[in-house]
Every structure is written in structure tokens, then in C-alpha cells.
Amino acid sequence: MKSKKTNMFTFARTVMAFLIVFSGGISLATAGSRKTDVAETVPLNLIPAQHRESVSDVIRNASFHKKSQAETFPANPRVYLRLLNEPMVTLSLWHDLGDTPAKLEQIGPGQFRGTDGSGTSAVWEYLVRTPKLHVMICDLEYVSPRGAARLNGRIVLIVRSGYFQEVNGDPWVQQQVELFVKVDSRGWKAVAATLRPVIEKILDEQVQEAGWFISLMTRIVEMYPDWATSVVERQPSIPGETRTAFVDVVKQTRREGASTGRPVMKDAQAQQASLSGPPRR
């Protein structure tokens, strides 16, 4: 199972799945498709001025474009947002559940740098971080295992979230993700026919596997709050105020009947199915 776990936590999910959840039904658009209207995609007035030009360039001239269908799942919004906003917390929990070569460090307010141990590294920053909208920009580099292919690119990631309650008061979260990738490497056009299938495969795998990641982690935290708080409290790499805020939220939202033990991730796919049942659309 180690190889599967490693594959399930490739770096781009370190970049993306900590911050977003993809769902099934992803459509793919490539270069040559109708250009996207930036103003209809993101509220540029919320984007810091120094990033607006880069964000607009990536969206308008994307080499790849993915947009998910909306995914709806049972979760407390406060726990969900804490995991969405704090990738250091989410990674520490995943590290405790199983082996992963992914490494992550916070290099500034809302800024992170990470590697997946398999040739991909990136630096990314939250540009917008509100309960209903997250926008992130990422500078990513990928080097193939033998060094034959090297790609540099930028990613703009948009997460739209909504919240509602069932008649019985149970909280639910709905989210939709949009991803724009612009390959900046010199000579990309000359080798695009060869490398495009590789990139598409990487993106498709990330999307398919990351589709349940944050929703899964949110429900695990709610089911095993003592484990979650214990893990995070032991992480000196996580800023103290972040640790405290996470622990407070988990304690305040503790569900009746929550387990005092720890989860066992023998098979993440099976665990996801046992937690959520059939996907709700």
C-alpha cells in the first residue's frame, strides 16, 4: 500500500488538495479553446494589485483549464475552512496517518513552499481567502525522473464554497473548483504534442484522487477530534496561533459520540466510502 499512498499524495495535491477539493465530472480545455473572460472568473478588485497582471495572464492564456462539478458533503464549515485555510495543519494530519514524501513549509503570511519528493516543487500564495471564495497563485516546476523533461508553469486556483443545513440541523458544505495552468517553459509549443499527454495525465490523476481529500479529512477530524488536536499540538513547524485556533475550533465543534481513538487508514478509498456513502450532488 505504500506506493499507492505515495501516489495519492503527489505534490500538486500538496499544492491543491490541502486548499481545495475537486469533484468528479472534470472537463478539460486546452490551448486554442475560447479564451476565458478574466472579469467573469475572478473579482479582480479583491486580487492584490501586484498580482492582477499575472492572474489575468494565466487565466486568459491558460495551457490547461479544469473546472469541477459542485461537490456537496456533510461537514462543519468551521472545521472545513480551518483545513482549507491551513495546509500545514492538513499535511501534519496526513503525515500521521501514513507515509508520504511531501514536504511543506510556510515562508510568509499565506505563502507556502513544498516538494513531493518526486520531481515537483512549487511556491504558492493565497490571494483571496474568504469563506465563500479562495484564489491562489502558484509557481510550479516539474522535472521528470530522468531529467529529460523540465516544465515551469503558473497555476491559478479558484475555490467557491457554499454552506447550508439539513432540516435536522446537520451542516453541509458545497464547493466547486476551477484550475488554470499556464506553461511558461521556453520551447513548450515545440514539444507540446509530446508533453501534453503527460501533463494531462498528471492533472487528471490529481483531480480524481484529490476530489475527496479535504472532505475526507474534515470528516475524519470530526470523528476523531482527540487524535486531530493531539497531532497538531505536537507540530512545532505550525505557528502557535494556527495550532491554537485549530484546537479551539475542533473542541468547540465536537460532535456527540465522537471517538477518543485514532483513525486507521488501511485504504483511503475504502475509508472515504465508509464515511460518506454515495456522493451527493
Residue pairs with C-beta under 8 A, 6 or more apart in sequence:
1 266
1 267
2 99
5 98
5 99
5 100
5 265
5 268
6 99
6 100
6 101
6 118
7 205
7 209
8 209
8 268
9 17
9 94
9 100
9 102
9 116
10 116
10 118
10 120
10 202
10 205
10 206
11 102
11 114
11 115
11 116
11 117
11 118
11 120
11 121
11 122
12 116
12 120
12 122
12 140
12 202
12 203
12 206
13 206
13 209
13 210
13 213
14 87
14 91
14 102
14 104
14 114
14 116
15 114
15 122
15 124
15 138
15 140
15 155
15 157
16 22
16 157
16 179
16 206
16 210
17 206
17 209
17 210
17 213
17 214
18 83
18 84
18 87
18 90
18 91
18 104
18 213
18 214
19 84
19 87
19 126
19 134
19 136
19 157
19 159
20 84
20 134
20 157
20 159
20 175
20 177
20 210
20 214
21 71
21 159
21 175
21 177
21 210
21 211
21 212
21 213
21 214
21 215
22 66
22 68
22 71
22 177
22 206
22 207
22 208
22 210
22 211
23 68
23 69
23 70
23 71
23 175
23 176
23 177
23 211
23 279
24 68
24 69
24 71
24 208
24 211
24 279
25 68
25 69
26 66
26 67
26 68
26 69
26 204
26 207
26 208
27 66
27 67
28 64
28 65
28 66
28 200
28 203
28 204
29 62
29 64
29 65
29 66
30 63
30 64
30 65
30 196
30 200
31 62
31 63
31 192
33 65
35 60
35 61
36 59
36 60
36 62
36 65
36 180
38 44
38 55
38 56
38 59
38 60
41 59
41 158
41 178
42 55
42 59
42 128
42 135
42 156
42 158
43 128
43 133
44 52
44 55
44 56
46 127
46 128
46 133
46 135
47 55
47 127
47 128
47 135
48 127
51 125
51 127
51 137
54 137
54 154
55 127
55 135
55 137
55 156
57 154
57 182
58 137
58 154
58 155
58 156
58 180
58 181
58 182
59 156
59 180
61 182
62 180
62 181
62 182
63 153
63 181
63 182
63 183
63 188
63 192
63 199
64 179
64 180
64 181
64 183
64 199
64 200
64 203
65 178
65 179
65 180
65 181
66 177
66 178
66 179
66 203
66 207
67 176
67 177
67 178
67 179
68 176
68 177
68 178
68 207
68 211
69 176
69 281
70 174
70 175
70 176
70 281
71 174
71 175
71 176
71 211
71 215
71 279
71 281
72 172
72 173
72 174
72 280
72 281
73 172
73 173
73 215
73 218
73 219
73 276
73 279
73 280
74 170
74 171
74 172
74 173
74 219
74 276
75 171
75 172
75 173
75 215
75 218
75 219
75 222
76 171
76 218
76 222
76 253
77 131
77 163
77 171
77 173
78 249
78 252
78 253
79 218
79 221
79 222
79 249
79 250
79 253
80 161
80 173
80 214
80 215
80 218
81 131
81 161
82 89
82 245
82 246
82 249
82 250
83 89
83 90
83 214
83 217
83 218
83 221
84 134
84 159
84 161
84 214
85 126
85 129
85 134
86 238
86 242
86 246
87 104
87 112
88 104
88 106
88 112
88 235
88 237
88 238
88 239
88 242
89 232
89 238
89 242
89 243
89 246
90 214
90 217
91 102
91 104
92 231
92 232
92 235
92 237
92 238
93 217
93 220
93 221
93 228
93 231
93 232
94 100
94 102
94 217
96 227
96 231
97 263
97 265
98 265
101 116
101 117
101 118
102 114
102 115
102 116
102 117
103 114
103 115
103 117
104 112
104 113
104 114
105 112
105 113
105 114
105 237
106 112
106 237
106 239
107 113
107 123
108 125
110 125
110 126
110 129
111 123
111 124
111 125
111 126
112 123
112 124
112 125
113 121
113 122
113 123
114 121
114 122
115 121
115 122
118 145
119 142
119 143
119 144
119 145
120 140
120 141
120 142
120 143
121 140
121 141
122 138
122 139
122 140
122 141
122 155
123 138
123 139
124 136
124 137
124 138
124 139
124 155
125 136
125 137
125 138
126 134
126 135
126 136
127 135
127 136
127 137
128 134
128 135
131 161
131 163
132 160
132 161
132 162
133 158
133 159
133 160
133 161
134 157
134 158
134 159
134 161
135 156
135 157
135 158
135 159
136 155
136 156
136 157
136 158
137 154
137 155
137 156
137 157
138 154
138 155
138 156
138 157
139 152
139 153
139 154
140 152
140 153
140 154
140 155
141 150
141 151
141 152
141 153
142 149
142 150
142 151
142 153
142 202
143 149
143 150
144 150
144 198
149 195
149 198
150 185
151 183
151 185
151 188
151 195
151 199
152 183
152 184
152 185
153 181
153 182
153 183
153 184
153 185
154 181
154 182
154 184
155 179
155 180
155 181
155 182
156 179
156 180
157 177
157 178
157 179
157 180
158 177
158 178
158 179
159 175
159 176
159 177
160 175
160 176
160 177
160 178
161 173
161 174
161 175
162 173
162 174
162 175
163 171
163 172
163 173
163 174
164 171
164 172
164 174
165 171
165 172
166 172
172 280
173 215
173 218
179 203
179 207
181 199
181 203
183 192
183 199
188 195
212 272
212 276
215 276
216 268
216 271
216 272
216 275
216 276
219 275
219 276
220 228
220 263
220 271
220 275
221 228
221 250
222 253
222 255
222 258
223 255
223 258
223 259
223 263
223 275
224 258
224 259
224 261
224 262
224 263
225 250
225 251
225 254
225 255
225 258
226 258
226 259
226 260
226 261
227 259
227 261
227 262
227 263
228 246
228 250
229 246
229 247
229 250
229 251
232 238
232 243
232 246
232 247
233 243
233 247
235 243
263 271
265 271
